[in-house]
Amino acid sequence: MKKLLILLFIGLGSMTINAQADTTPLKGKVTIEVDGLACPFCAYGLEKNLKQIDGVESIDINIDEGSVLLGITKGKQTSKNVVLEKIKEAGFTPGDIKKENDG
């Protein structure tokens, strides 16, 4: 039983380290997959959280595709980790992030 608990704590510790380590800068426009978007109320809650991020100038949520197109003000950037945390705080599971062409 002790070995199981030790392995569990080691596993949880490594997940926390990996989740906190991603400070990759995001700038321009990015599309983020979001699991759990089901209705306009869901989209509103997510938008409300994403608006709190400094530098976000546009948010386009597509409920049918389960994605968010996030526009970051030119000359500014935010970290990938900040965006992922705001999505989680809204109660959703973030997926892949893809850089969009700005032109």
Protein Blocks (a to p, Z undefined) as FASTA:
>chain_A
ZZmmmmmmmmmmmmmmmmmmmmcdcehjaddddehiabfklmmmmmmmmmmpghiabdcd
dfknopacddddehiacdfklmmmmmmmnopacdddddddfZZ
